[in-house]
Amino acid sequence: MAATAVRYLRSVGAPTTAATPATDPSAPLPRPSLRAVREDERAPLDPAAFRSVLGHFASGVTIITAPGEAGPAGFACQSFASLSLDPPLVTFMVARTSTTWPRIAAAGVFCVNILGADQRELCLGFAVSGGDKFAGVDRTAAPATGSPRLAGVPAWIDCTIQAVHTGGDHLIVVGRVEALGTDTTDAGSGPLLFHRGAFGRLGAPDA
């Protein structure tokens, strides 16, 4: 039954992670090649309207960091979420055009720094492209991977990269949690939020 299903998926061009070798049905299937979205796959939506509607979903804000021989890498990221409890997995999304992502991918590890309500300026520093984003930023090495753990963040999650999937013009990165923790002394102000193109905090907008 399984072999029949795999043959069917291949015949219809489904993006399986497998092409089972005929000589070893238990062998893992190869990953599909990455590709961009074709013009005929684009939905007839106004990009501005898409952003406006989706902007009504409030999210937290994080900074994803990774170590590197040429210096640490990092970027501000609001598309972060928990994924699985057993095994412990988290996920974040990054644009395929990101210049920071290749450095994180090369490291194979990352740390999610969850920002507090008073860390708006720290977020803005990591939201730009280029330059030394870590200049003047206090940090220590996360215990499992050595990724930069930023000082003063309410919580951090230290991960190894488990998988990377395509998602249109973004990549979906899955990380396996190796260590994590909170700093209760910096959690009193609540989380930094992003809603409809602006920062905010629980209970009141951030002017």
C-alpha positions in Angstrom: 0.0 0.0 0.0 2.8 2.4 0.9 4.7 1.8 -2.3 1.5 2.3 -4.3 0.9 5.7 -2.6 4.5 6.8 -3.4 4.1 5.8 -7.0 0.9 7.8 -7.2 2.4 10.9 -5.6 5.3 10.8 -8.1 2.9 10.4 -11.1 1.0 13.5 -10.1 4.1 15.5 -9.3 3.4 15.8 -5.6 6.3 17.4 -3.6 7.2 14.3 -1.6 10.4 14.2 0.4 10.9 10.8 -1.1 11.8 8.9 -4.2 12.2 5.5 -2.6 15.0 3.5 -4.3 13.5 0.3 -5.8 16.3 -1.7 -4.1 15.5 -0.4 -0.6 11.9 0.5 0.1 12.8 1.7 3.6 15.4 4.3 2.4 14.5 7.9 3.1 13.1 10.0 0.3 15.2 12.9 -1.1 14.1 16.4 -0.4 12.4 18.3 -3.2 14.5 21.0 -4.9 13.9 24.6 -3.9 12.2 26.8 -6.5 10.5 30.1 -6.7 6.8 30.7 -7.2 5.8 30.7 -10.8 3.7 33.5 -12.2 0.8 31.1 -12.9 0.8 30.1 -9.3 0.2 33.6 -7.9 -3.2 34.3 -6.5 -5.1 37.4 -7.9 -4.6 39.4 -4.7 -3.5 42.9 -4.2 -0.3 42.7 -2.1 -1.1 45.9 -0.2 -4.6 44.4 0.7 -3.0 41.2 1.7 -0.6 42.9 4.1 -3.3 45.2 5.5 -5.7 42.3 6.3 -3.0 40.0 7.8 -1.6 43.0 9.7 -4.7 42.7 12.0 -3.1 39.6 13.5 -0.9 40.8 16.4 2.3 39.0 17.0 5.2 39.0 19.4 8.7 40.1 18.2 11.9 38.2 18.3 15.5 38.5 17.2 17.0 35.3 15.6 20.7 35.1 16.2 23.5 32.7 15.2 27.3 32.5 15.6 29.7 32.7 12.7 33.4 32.7 11.9 33.1 36.2 10.4 31.0 37.4 13.3 27.5 36.8 14.6 24.4 37.1 12.5 20.9 38.2 13.4 17.6 39.7 12.2 14.3 40.8 13.7 11.5 38.3 13.2 7.8 38.4 14.1 6.9 35.1 12.2 7.9 32.8 15.1 5.8 30.1 16.8 6.1 27.0 18.9 5.5 23.9 16.8 5.8 20.7 18.8 6.1 19.6 22.4 7.4 16.1 21.7 10.0 16.5 20.3 10.4 20.1 21.3 10.3 22.1 18.0 9.8 25.8 17.1 9.6 27.5 13.8 10.2 30.8 12.1 9.8 32.1 8.6 12.4 34.1 6.7 12.4 35.7 3.3 14.2 33.8 0.6 15.9 37.1 -0.3 17.4 37.6 3.2 21.1 38.2 3.3 21.3 37.1 6.9 19.6 33.7 6.5 22.6 32.1 4.5 24.8 32.8 7.5 22.4 31.3 10.0 21.9 28.3 7.7 25.7 27.8 7.5 25.9 27.9 11.3 23.2 25.2 11.6 22.0 26.7 14.9 20.1 29.7 16.2 18.8 31.4 19.3 15.4 32.9 19.5 15.5 36.1 21.6 12.0 37.0 22.6 11.7 40.8 23.1 10.1 42.7 26.0 7.9 45.7 25.6 10.8 48.1 26.3 13.1 46.7 23.6 11.7 48.5 20.6 15.0 50.2 19.8 16.8 46.9 20.0 14.4 45.4 17.5 14.8 48.3 15.1 18.6 47.8 15.2 18.2 44.3 13.9 15.5 45.1 11.4 17.9 46.9 9.0 20.0 45.2 6.3 23.8 45.4 6.6 26.0 47.0 9.1 27.1 45.7 12.5 23.9 45.0 14.2 25.6 43.7 17.3 27.6 46.9 17.9 27.1 48.0 21.5 24.7 45.1 22.2 25.5 43.1 25.3 25.3 39.3 24.8 26.5 36.0 26.1 26.7 32.6 24.4 23.6 30.4 24.6 24.6 27.2 26.4 23.9 24.6 23.8 24.9 26.2 20.5 26.9 29.3 21.4 24.4 31.5 19.5 24.2 35.1 20.8 21.8 35.4 23.7 21.0 39.0 24.0 21.1 40.7 27.4 17.8 41.8 28.9 15.4 39.6 26.9 12.6 38.1 28.9 13.1 34.6 27.3 15.4 32.8 24.9 15.3 29.5 23.1 18.5 27.8 21.9 18.1 25.5 18.8 19.7 23.4 16.1 18.2 23.6 12.7 16.1 20.4 12.1 14.5 21.1 8.7 13.9 23.9 6.1 10.8 23.9 3.9 9.7 26.2 1.1 6.7 28.5 1.6 6.3 30.7 -1.5 8.7 33.6 -1.2 9.7 32.5 2.3 11.5 29.6 3.9 10.0 27.8 6.9 12.7 26.9 9.3 12.1 24.2 12.0 14.4 24.2 15.0 14.9 21.5 17.6 15.1 23.1 21.1 18.3 22.2 22.9 18.0 24.7 25.8 15.8 27.6 26.9 15.1 29.9 29.7 13.5 33.1 31.1 14.7 36.1 32.9 11.9 37.0 35.4 13.6 40.3 36.3 13.0 41.6 32.7 9.6 40.1 32.1 7.5 42.6 34.2 6.9 45.0 31.3 5.3 42.3 29.1 6.0 41.4 25.5 6.8 43.7 22.6 4.0 43.4 20.1 3.6 44.2 16.4 0.1 45.1 15.1 -1.0 46.8 11.9 2.5 48.1 11.1 3.3 49.5 14.6 4.8 48.4 17.8 2.7 48.1 20.9 2.4 46.5 24.3 -0.4 44.7 26.2 -3.1 47.2 27.3 -1.8 50.2 25.4 -0.3 51.2 22.0 3.4 52.1 21.9 3.6 55.7 20.7 
